[in-house]
């Protein structure tokens, strides 16, 4: 493996570790705003993955781009589902007063 690929993999692993530690320490009261922020960041990741997969520089890059598209898209969809479910918890089940 080239040293450039090793450097990029090291940066990726470091980013994963730091992201996990930051999200793990967030108060439960902040999870809905955090979820909307992660949805925005995942949208950026999807665009970057589409560019990476679409360039066809190598088969490996195309496969990694496709995996990144699937992973980030599933994270976005899951985030919207969880946020929607949390917001439904705050709605009143009683009918509105006229």
Backbone atoms as SQL, in Angstrom:
CREATE TABLE atoms (id INTEGER PRIMARY KEY, chain TEXT, resi INTEGER, resn TEXT, atom TEXT, x REAL, y REAL, z REAL);
INSERT INTO atoms VALUES
  (1, 'A', 1, 'UNK', 'N', 0.843, -1.183, 0.000),
  (2, 'A', 1, 'UNK', 'CA', 0.000, 0.000, 0.000),
  (3, 'A', 1, 'UNK', 'C', 0.881, 1.237, 0.000),
  (4, 'A', 2, 'UNK', 'N', 0.432, 2.232, -0.671),
  (5, 'A', 2, 'UNK', 'CA', 1.207, 3.464, -0.715),
  (6, 'A', 2, 'UNK', 'C', 1.053, 4.224, 0.595),
  (7, 'A', 3, 'UNK', 'N', 2.003, 5.072, 0.881),
  (8, 'A', 3, 'UNK', 'CA', 1.953, 5.826, 2.132),
  (9, 'A', 3, 'UNK', 'C', 0.784, 6.803, 2.144),
  (10, 'A', 4, 'UNK', 'N', 0.368, 7.279, 0.965),
  (11, 'A', 4, 'UNK', 'CA', -0.772, 8.182, 0.891),
  (12, 'A', 4, 'UNK', 'C', -2.048, 7.484, 1.358),
  (13, 'A', 5, 'UNK', 'N', -2.248, 6.235, 0.956),
  (14, 'A', 5, 'UNK', 'CA', -3.431, 5.486, 1.368),
  (15, 'A', 5, 'UNK', 'C', -3.394, 5.206, 2.862),
  (16, 'A', 6, 'UNK', 'N', -2.231, 4.888, 3.385),
  (17, 'A', 6, 'UNK', 'CA', -2.100, 4.638, 4.824),
  (18, 'A', 6, 'UNK', 'C', -2.410, 5.912, 5.608),
  (19, 'A', 7, 'UNK', 'N', -1.931, 7.042, 5.130),
  (20, 'A', 7, 'UNK', 'CA', -2.225, 8.322, 5.787),
  (21, 'A', 7, 'UNK', 'C', -3.725, 8.606, 5.776),
  (22, 'A', 8, 'UNK', 'N', -4.367, 8.371, 4.641),
  (23, 'A', 8, 'UNK', 'CA', -5.806, 8.616, 4.548),
  (24, 'A', 8, 'UNK', 'C', -6.603, 7.671, 5.444),
  (25, 'A', 9, 'UNK', 'N', -6.196, 6.412, 5.517),
  (26, 'A', 9, 'UNK', 'CA', -6.875, 5.473, 6.411),
  (27, 'A', 9, 'UNK', 'C', -6.689, 5.866, 7.870),
  (28, 'A', 10, 'UNK', 'N', -5.507, 6.368, 8.227),
  (29, 'A', 10, 'UNK', 'CA', -5.264, 6.830, 9.589),
  (30, 'A', 10, 'UNK', 'C', -6.162, 8.015, 9.922),
  (31, 'A', 11, 'UNK', 'N', -6.288, 8.954, 9.007),
  (32, 'A', 11, 'UNK', 'CA', -7.159, 10.116, 9.218),
  (33, 'A', 11, 'UNK', 'C', -8.606, 9.665, 9.349),
  (34, 'A', 12, 'UNK', 'N', -9.020, 8.714, 8.528),
  (35, 'A', 12, 'UNK', 'CA', -10.385, 8.208, 8.603),
  (36, 'A', 12, 'UNK', 'C', -10.662, 7.550, 9.959),
  (37, 'A', 13, 'UNK', 'N', -9.738, 6.727, 10.430),
  (38, 'A', 13, 'UNK', 'CA', -9.929, 6.060, 11.724),
  (39, 'A', 13, 'UNK', 'C', -9.932, 7.076, 12.865),
  (40, 'A', 14, 'UNK', 'N', -9.076, 8.077, 12.789),
  (41, 'A', 14, 'UNK', 'CA', -9.049, 9.119, 13.803),
  (42, 'A', 14, 'UNK', 'C', -10.355, 9.910, 13.813),
  (43, 'A', 15, 'UNK', 'N', -10.877, 10.233, 12.636),
  (44, 'A', 15, 'UNK', 'CA', -12.146, 10.956, 12.548),
  (45, 'A', 15, 'UNK', 'C', -13.293, 10.117, 13.104),
  (46, 'A', 16, 'UNK', 'N', -13.289, 8.816, 12.835),
  (47, 'A', 16, 'UNK', 'CA', -14.331, 7.939, 13.381),
  (48, 'A', 16, 'UNK', 'C', -14.270, 7.902, 14.899),
  (49, 'A', 17, 'UNK', 'N', -13.079, 7.786, 15.450),
  (50, 'A', 17, 'UNK', 'CA', -12.923, 7.738, 16.899),
  (51, 'A', 17, 'UNK', 'C', -13.365, 9.039, 17.554),
  (52, 'A', 18, 'UNK', 'N', -12.935, 10.162, 17.006),
  (53, 'A', 18, 'UNK', 'CA', -13.304, 11.458, 17.579),
  (54, 'A', 18, 'UNK', 'C', -14.811, 11.687, 17.452),
  (55, 'A', 19, 'UNK', 'N', -15.388, 11.356, 16.303),
  (56, 'A', 19, 'UNK', 'CA', -16.832, 11.500, 16.130),
  (57, 'A', 19, 'UNK', 'C', -17.616, 10.643, 17.109),
  (58, 'A', 20, 'UNK', 'N', -17.170, 9.411, 17.336),
  (59, 'A', 20, 'UNK', 'CA', -17.845, 8.532, 18.287),
  (60, 'A', 20, 'UNK', 'C', -17.766, 9.102, 19.697),
  (61, 'A', 21, 'UNK', 'N', -16.608, 9.585, 20.093),
  (62, 'A', 21, 'UNK', 'CA', -16.442, 10.133, 21.438),
  (63, 'A', 21, 'UNK', 'C', -17.274, 11.401, 21.639),
  (64, 'A', 22, 'UNK', 'N', -17.342, 12.251, 20.636),
  (65, 'A', 22, 'UNK', 'CA', -18.128, 13.482, 20.755),
  (66, 'A', 22, 'UNK', 'C', -19.605, 13.158, 20.894),
  (67, 'A', 23, 'UNK', 'N', -20.128, 12.274, 20.061),
  (68, 'A', 23, 'UNK', 'CA', -21.553, 11.952, 20.092),
  (69, 'A', 23, 'UNK', 'C', -21.916, 11.168, 21.351),
  (70, 'A', 24, 'UNK', 'N', -21.006, 10.351, 21.841),
  (71, 'A', 24, 'UNK', 'CA', -21.284, 9.553, 23.038),
  (72, 'A', 24, 'UNK', 'C', -21.481, 10.431, 24.268),
  (73, 'A', 25, 'UNK', 'N', -20.850, 11.571, 24.315),
  (74, 'A', 25, 'UNK', 'CA', -20.901, 12.438, 25.488),
  (75, 'A', 25, 'UNK', 'C', -21.998, 13.502, 25.416),
  (76, 'A', 26, 'UNK', 'N', -22.855, 13.462, 24.430),
  (77, 'A', 26, 'UNK', 'CA', -23.918, 14.450, 24.280),
  (78, 'A', 26, 'UNK', 'C', -25.068, 14.107, 25.226),
  (79, 'A', 27, 'UNK', 'N', -25.605, 15.122, 25.868),
  (80, 'A', 27, 'UNK', 'CA', -26.748, 14.949, 26.761),
  (81, 'A', 27, 'UNK', 'C', -27.962, 14.473, 25.965),
  (82, 'A', 28, 'UNK', 'N', -28.799, 13.604, 26.562),
  (83, 'A', 28, 'UNK', 'CA', -29.999, 13.139, 25.846),
  (84, 'A', 28, 'UNK', 'C', -30.949, 14.263, 25.429),
  (85, 'A', 29, 'UNK', 'N', -30.906, 15.399, 26.127),
  (86, 'A', 29, 'UNK', 'CA', -31.776, 16.520, 25.761),
  (87, 'A', 29, 'UNK', 'C', -31.372, 17.150, 24.435),
  (88, 'A', 30, 'UNK', 'N', -30.162, 16.942, 24.021),
  (89, 'A', 30, 'UNK', 'CA', -29.668, 17.565, 22.799),
  (90, 'A', 30, 'UNK', 'C', -29.691, 16.638, 21.596),
  (91, 'A', 31, 'UNK', 'N', -30.253, 15.459, 21.740),
  (92, 'A', 31, 'UNK', 'CA', -30.175, 14.504, 20.643),
  (93, 'A', 31, 'UNK', 'C', -30.947, 14.932, 19.397),
  (94, 'A', 32, 'UNK', 'N', -32.085, 15.597, 19.547),
  (95, 'A', 32, 'UNK', 'CA', -32.825, 16.027, 18.360),
  (96, 'A', 32, 'UNK', 'C', -32.059, 17.095, 17.584),
  (97, 'A', 33, 'UNK', 'N', -31.538, 18.159, 18.241),
  (98, 'A', 33, 'UNK', 'CA', -30.720, 19.103, 17.463),
  (99, 'A', 33, 'UNK', 'C', -29.466, 18.454, 16.894),
  (100, 'A', 34, 'UNK', 'N', -28.878, 17.522, 17.636),
  (101, 'A', 34, 'UNK', 'CA', -27.687, 16.834, 17.140),
  (102, 'A', 34, 'UNK', 'C', -28.037, 15.984, 15.923),
  (103, 'A', 35, 'UNK', 'N', -29.220, 15.359, 15.942),
  (104, 'A', 35, 'UNK', 'CA', -29.629, 14.523, 14.819),
  (105, 'A', 35, 'UNK', 'C', -29.805, 15.364, 13.565),
  (106, 'A', 36, 'UNK', 'N', -30.364, 16.567, 13.706),
  (107, 'A', 36, 'UNK', 'CA', -30.517, 17.411, 12.519),
  (108, 'A', 36, 'UNK', 'C', -29.161, 17.866, 12.001),
  (109, 'A', 37, 'UNK', 'N', -28.202, 18.097, 12.903),
  (110, 'A', 37, 'UNK', 'CA', -26.863, 18.463, 12.470),
  (111, 'A', 37, 'UNK', 'C', -26.184, 17.295, 11.758),
  (112, 'A', 38, 'UNK', 'N', -26.322, 16.089, 12.275),
  (113, 'A', 38, 'UNK', 'CA', -25.694, 14.942, 11.621),
  (114, 'A', 38, 'UNK', 'C', -26.350, 14.649, 10.279),
  (115, 'A', 39, 'UNK', 'N', -27.650, 14.930, 10.152),
  (116, 'A', 39, 'UNK', 'CA', -28.299, 14.763, 8.845),
  (117, 'A', 39, 'UNK', 'C', -27.695, 15.726, 7.822),
  (118, 'A', 40, 'UNK', 'N', -27.406, 16.951, 8.247),
  (119, 'A', 40, 'UNK', 'CA', -26.797, 17.915, 7.336),
  (120, 'A', 40, 'UNK', 'C', -25.385, 17.470, 6.957),
  (121, 'A', 41, 'UNK', 'N', -24.621, 16.978, 7.918),
  (122, 'A', 41, 'UNK', 'CA', -23.266, 16.510, 7.626),
  (123, 'A', 41, 'UNK', 'C', -23.297, 15.271, 6.741),
  (124, 'A', 42, 'UNK', 'N', -24.258, 14.392, 6.956),
  (125, 'A', 42, 'UNK', 'CA', -24.364, 13.204, 6.110),
  (126, 'A', 42, 'UNK', 'C', -24.752, 13.562, 4.684),
  (127, 'A', 43, 'UNK', 'N', -25.527, 14.625, 4.524),
  (128, 'A', 43, 'UNK', 'CA', -25.868, 15.061, 3.172),
  (129, 'A', 43, 'UNK', 'C', -24.605, 15.499, 2.431),
  (130, 'A', 44, 'UNK', 'N', -23.695, 16.158, 3.134),
  (131, 'A', 44, 'UNK', 'CA', -22.423, 16.544, 2.528),
  (132, 'A', 44, 'UNK', 'C', -21.616, 15.290, 2.189),
  (133, 'A', 45, 'UNK', 'N', -21.651, 14.296, 3.081),
  (134, 'A', 45, 'UNK', 'CA', -20.920, 13.048, 2.838),
  (135, 'A', 45, 'UNK', 'C', -21.480, 12.315, 1.623),
  (136, 'A', 46, 'UNK', 'N', -22.799, 12.354, 1.439),
  (137, 'A', 46, 'UNK', 'CA', -23.409, 11.693, 0.281),
  (138, 'A', 46, 'UNK', 'C', -22.940, 12.361, -1.012),
  (139, 'A', 47, 'UNK', 'N', -22.912, 13.674, -1.018),
  (140, 'A', 47, 'UNK', 'CA', -22.466, 14.384, -2.224),
  (141, 'A', 47, 'UNK', 'C', -21.004, 14.045, -2.523),
  (142, 'A', 48, 'UNK', 'N', -20.159, 14.041, -1.498),
  (143, 'A', 48, 'UNK', 'CA', -18.760, 13.681, -1.700),
  (144, 'A', 48, 'UNK', 'C', -18.596, 12.253, -2.183),
  (145, 'A', 49, 'UNK', 'N', -19.409, 11.335, -1.639),
  (146, 'A', 49, 'UNK', 'CA', -19.333, 9.930, -2.057),
  (147, 'A', 49, 'UNK', 'C', -19.800, 9.753, -3.493),
  (148, 'A', 50, 'UNK', 'N', -20.811, 10.512, -3.894),
  (149, 'A', 50, 'UNK', 'CA', -21.281, 10.438, -5.279),
  (150, 'A', 50, 'UNK', 'C', -20.182, 10.913, -6.223),
  (151, 'A', 51, 'UNK', 'N', -19.507, 11.983, -5.837),
  (152, 'A', 51, 'UNK', 'CA', -18.395, 12.474, -6.665),
  (153, 'A', 51, 'UNK', 'C', -17.287, 11.429, -6.732),
  (154, 'A', 52, 'UNK', 'N', -16.964, 10.836, -5.581),
  (155, 'A', 52, 'UNK', 'CA', -15.888, 9.839, -5.540),
  (156, 'A', 52, 'UNK', 'C', -16.231, 8.608, -6.378),
  (157, 'A', 53, 'UNK', 'N', -17.472, 8.141, -6.260),
  (158, 'A', 53, 'UNK', 'CA', -17.876, 6.959, -7.026),
  (159, 'A', 53, 'UNK', 'C', -18.009, 7.281, -8.511),
  (160, 'A', 54, 'UNK', 'N', -18.399, 8.498, -8.832),
  (161, 'A', 54, 'UNK', 'CA', -18.628, 8.874, -10.222),
  (162, 'A', 54, 'UNK', 'C', -17.371, 9.149, -11.017),
  (163, 'A', 55, 'UNK', 'N', -16.258, 9.397, -10.332),
  (164, 'A', 55, 'UNK', 'CA', -15.026, 9.702, -11.058),
  (165, 'A', 55, 'UNK', 'C', -14.398, 8.472, -11.709),
  (166, 'A', 56, 'UNK', 'N', -14.671, 7.289, -11.201),
  (167, 'A', 56, 'UNK', 'CA', -14.127, 6.028, -11.732),
  (168, 'A', 56, 'UNK', 'C', -12.606, 6.053, -11.847),
  (169, 'A', 57, 'UNK', 'N', -11.951, 6.601, -10.821),
  (170, 'A', 57, 'UNK', 'CA', -10.478, 6.629, -10.855),
  (171, 'A', 57, 'UNK', 'C', -9.905, 5.233, -10.693),
  (172, 'A', 58, 'UNK', 'N', -10.553, 4.428, -9.856),
  (173, 'A', 58, 'UNK', 'CA', -10.145, 3.031, -9.699),
  (174, 'A', 58, 'UNK', 'C', -11.357, 2.243, -9.227),
  (175, 'A', 59, 'UNK', 'N', -11.281, 0.944, -9.347),
  (176, 'A', 59, 'UNK', 'CA', -12.381, 0.097, -8.893),
  (177, 'A', 59, 'UNK', 'C', -12.547, 0.203, -7.385),
  (178, 'A', 60, 'UNK', 'N', -11.434, 0.260, -6.654),
  (179, 'A', 60, 'UNK', 'CA', -11.467, 0.378, -5.206),
  (180, 'A', 60, 'UNK', 'C', -12.174, 1.661, -4.778),
  (181, 'A', 61, 'UNK', 'N', -11.866, 2.787, -5.422),
  (182, 'A', 61, 'UNK', 'CA', -12.496, 4.066, -5.089),
  (183, 'A', 61, 'UNK', 'C', -13.991, 4.033, -5.404),
  (184, 'A', 62, 'UNK', 'N', -14.365, 3.389, -6.496),
  (185, 'A', 62, 'UNK', 'CA', -15.778, 3.289, -6.852),
  (186, 'A', 62, 'UNK', 'C', -16.537, 2.439, -5.836),
  (187, 'A', 63, 'UNK', 'N', -15.930, 1.342, -5.397),
  (188, 'A', 63, 'UNK', 'CA', -16.574, 0.483, -4.394),
  (189, 'A', 63, 'UNK', 'C', -16.705, 1.220, -3.066),
  (190, 'A', 64, 'UNK', 'N', -15.634, 1.906, -2.638),
  (191, 'A', 64, 'UNK', 'CA', -15.709, 2.671, -1.389),
  (192, 'A', 64, 'UNK', 'C', -16.740, 3.795, -1.497),
  (193, 'A', 65, 'UNK', 'N', -16.811, 4.455, -2.639),
  (194, 'A', 65, 'UNK', 'CA', -17.810, 5.504, -2.834),
  (195, 'A', 65, 'UNK', 'C', -19.225, 4.969, -2.761),
  (196, 'A', 66, 'UNK', 'N', -19.452, 3.804, -3.342),
  (197, 'A', 66, 'UNK', 'CA', -20.777, 3.192, -3.298),
  (198, 'A', 66, 'UNK', 'C', -21.150, 2.802, -1.869),
  (199, 'A', 67, 'UNK', 'N', -20.203, 2.235, -1.142),
  (200, 'A', 67, 'UNK', 'CA', -20.452, 1.886, 0.265),
  (201, 'A', 67, 'UNK', 'C', -20.742, 3.141, 1.075),
  (202, 'A', 68, 'UNK', 'N', -20.004, 4.216, 0.808),
  (203, 'A', 68, 'UNK', 'CA', -20.226, 5.473, 1.522),
  (204, 'A', 68, 'UNK', 'C', -21.601, 6.059, 1.202),
  (205, 'A', 69, 'UNK', 'N', -22.032, 5.936, -0.032),
  (206, 'A', 69, 'UNK', 'CA', -23.372, 6.433, -0.405),
  (207, 'A', 69, 'UNK', 'C', -24.440, 5.672, 0.364),
  (208, 'A', 70, 'UNK', 'N', -24.334, 4.353, 0.395),
  (209, 'A', 70, 'UNK', 'CA', -25.331, 3.530, 1.088),
  (210, 'A', 70, 'UNK', 'C', -25.326, 3.823, 2.592),
  (211, 'A', 71, 'UNK', 'N', -24.132, 3.897, 3.191),
  (212, 'A', 71, 'UNK', 'CA', -24.042, 4.125, 4.631),
  (213, 'A', 71, 'UNK', 'C', -24.575, 5.498, 5.022),
  (214, 'A', 72, 'UNK', 'N', -24.176, 6.544, 4.319),
  (215, 'A', 72, 'UNK', 'CA', -24.630, 7.891, 4.666),
  (216, 'A', 72, 'UNK', 'C', -26.121, 8.071, 4.400),
  (217, 'A', 73, 'UNK', 'N', -26.614, 7.480, 3.322),
  (218, 'A', 73, 'UNK', 'CA', -28.051, 7.584, 3.034),
  (219, 'A', 73, 'UNK', 'C', -28.882, 6.866, 4.088),
  (220, 'A', 74, 'UNK', 'N', -28.442, 5.685, 4.503),
  (221, 'A', 74, 'UNK', 'CA', -29.185, 4.984, 5.552),
  (222, 'A', 74, 'UNK', 'C', -29.122, 5.751, 6.862),
  (223, 'A', 75, 'UNK', 'N', -28.021, 6.432, 7.123),
  (224, 'A', 75, 'UNK', 'CA', -27.916, 7.243, 8.334),
  (225, 'A', 75, 'UNK', 'C', -28.855, 8.449, 8.265),
  (226, 'A', 76, 'UNK', 'N', -28.978, 9.058, 7.105),
  (227, 'A', 76, 'UNK', 'CA', -29.899, 10.188, 6.951),
  (228, 'A', 76, 'UNK', 'C', -31.335, 9.740, 7.158),
  (229, 'A', 77, 'UNK', 'N', -31.724, 8.650, 6.507),
  (230, 'A', 77, 'UNK', 'CA', -33.103, 8.155, 6.627),
  (231, 'A', 77, 'UNK', 'C', -33.402, 7.767, 8.072),
  (232, 'A', 78, 'UNK', 'N', -32.473, 7.069, 8.705),
  (233, 'A', 78, 'UNK', 'CA', -32.662, 6.699, 10.111),
  (234, 'A', 78, 'UNK', 'C', -32.762, 7.914, 11.012),
  (235, 'A', 79, 'UNK', 'N', -31.962, 8.934, 10.730),
  (236, 'A', 79, 'UNK', 'CA', -32.023, 10.158, 11.529),
  (237, 'A', 79, 'UNK', 'C', -33.354, 10.862, 11.400),
  (238, 'A', 80, 'UNK', 'N', -33.887, 10.919, 10.182),
  (239, 'A', 80, 'UNK', 'CA', -35.205, 11.539, 10.013),
  (240, 'A', 80, 'UNK', 'C', -36.296, 10.723, 10.701),
  (241, 'A', 81, 'UNK', 'N', -36.213, 9.410, 10.642),
  (242, 'A', 81, 'UNK', 'CA', -37.213, 8.577, 11.304),
  (243, 'A', 81, 'UNK', 'C', -37.166, 8.750, 12.818),
  (244, 'A', 82, 'UNK', 'N', -35.980, 8.781, 13.383),
  (245, 'A', 82, 'UNK', 'CA', -35.849, 8.956, 14.832),
  (246, 'A', 82, 'UNK', 'C', -36.306, 10.342, 15.249),
  (247, 'A', 83, 'UNK', 'N', -35.928, 11.365, 14.494),
  (248, 'A', 83, 'UNK', 'CA', -36.360, 12.725, 14.818),
  (249, 'A', 83, 'UNK', 'C', -37.873, 12.846, 14.744),
  (250, 'A', 84, 'UNK', 'N', -38.491, 12.258, 13.732),
  (251, 'A', 84, 'UNK', 'CA', -39.944, 12.290, 13.600),
  (252, 'A', 84, 'UNK', 'C', -40.610, 11.589, 14.776),
  (253, 'A', 85, 'UNK', 'N', -40.070, 10.462, 15.169),
  (254, 'A', 85, 'UNK', 'CA', -40.636, 9.729, 16.304),
  (255, 'A', 85, 'UNK', 'C', -40.503, 10.527, 17.605),
  (256, 'A', 86, 'UNK', 'N', -39.364, 11.184, 17.795),
  (257, 'A', 86, 'UNK', 'CA', -39.177, 11.988, 19.000),
  (258, 'A', 86, 'UNK', 'C', -40.125, 13.183, 19.018),
  (259, 'A', 87, 'UNK', 'N', -40.345, 13.817, 17.862),
  (260, 'A', 87, 'UNK', 'CA', -41.251, 14.958, 17.815),
  (261, 'A', 87, 'UNK', 'C', -42.696, 14.543, 18.051),
  (262, 'A', 88, 'UNK', 'N', -43.064, 13.331, 17.637),
  (263, 'A', 88, 'UNK', 'CA', -44.417, 12.837, 17.896),
  (264, 'A', 88, 'UNK', 'C', -44.659, 12.616, 19.379),
  (265, 'A', 89, 'UNK', 'N', -43.603, 12.376, 20.144),
  (266, 'A', 89, 'UNK', 'CA', -43.746, 12.179, 21.578),
  (267, 'A', 89, 'UNK', 'C', -44.214, 13.455, 22.274),
  (268, 'A', 90, 'UNK', 'N', -43.939, 14.618, 21.690),
  (269, 'A', 90, 'UNK', 'CA', -44.298, 15.884, 22.311),
  (270, 'A', 90, 'UNK', 'C', -45.681, 16.380, 21.893),
  (271, 'A', 91, 'UNK', 'N', -46.310, 15.710, 20.938),
  (272, 'A', 91, 'UNK', 'CA', -47.655, 16.106, 20.517),
  (273, 'A', 91, 'UNK', 'C', -48.667, 15.616, 21.528),
  (274, 'A', 92, 'UNK', 'N', -49.683, 16.427, 21.744),
  (275, 'A', 92, 'UNK', 'CA', -50.743, 16.068, 22.680),
  (276, 'A', 92, 'UNK', 'C', -51.700, 15.088, 22.031),
  (277, 'A', 93, 'UNK', 'N', -52.130, 14.094, 22.810),
  (278, 'A', 93, 'UNK', 'CA', -53.079, 13.125, 22.282),
  (279, 'A', 93, 'UNK', 'C', -54.521, 13.596, 22.455),
  (280, 'A', 94, 'UNK', 'N', -54.721, 14.671, 23.219),
  (281, 'A', 94, 'UNK', 'CA', -56.065, 15.217, 23.409),
  (282, 'A', 94, 'UNK', 'C', -56.444, 16.101, 22.231),
  (283, 'A', 95, 'UNK', 'N', -57.743, 16.120, 21.891),
  (284, 'A', 95, 'UNK', 'CA', -58.179, 17.013, 20.798),
  (285, 'A', 95, 'UNK', 'C', -58.009, 18.478, 21.202),
  (286, 'A', 96, 'UNK', 'N', -57.773, 19.310, 20.223),
  (287, 'A', 96, 'UNK', 'CA', -57.591, 20.749, 20.472),
  (288, 'A', 96, 'UNK', 'C', -58.897, 21.387, 20.900),
  (289, 'A', 97, 'UNK', 'N', -58.807, 22.355, 21.790),
  (290, 'A', 97, 'UNK', 'CA', -60.010, 23.074, 22.253),
  (291, 'A', 97, 'UNK', 'C', -60.463, 24.052, 21.193),
  (292, 'A', 98, 'UNK', 'N', -61.804, 24.135, 20.982),
  (293, 'A', 98, 'UNK', 'CA', -62.307, 25.081, 19.962),
  (294, 'A', 98, 'UNK', 'C', -62.256, 26.510, 20.410);
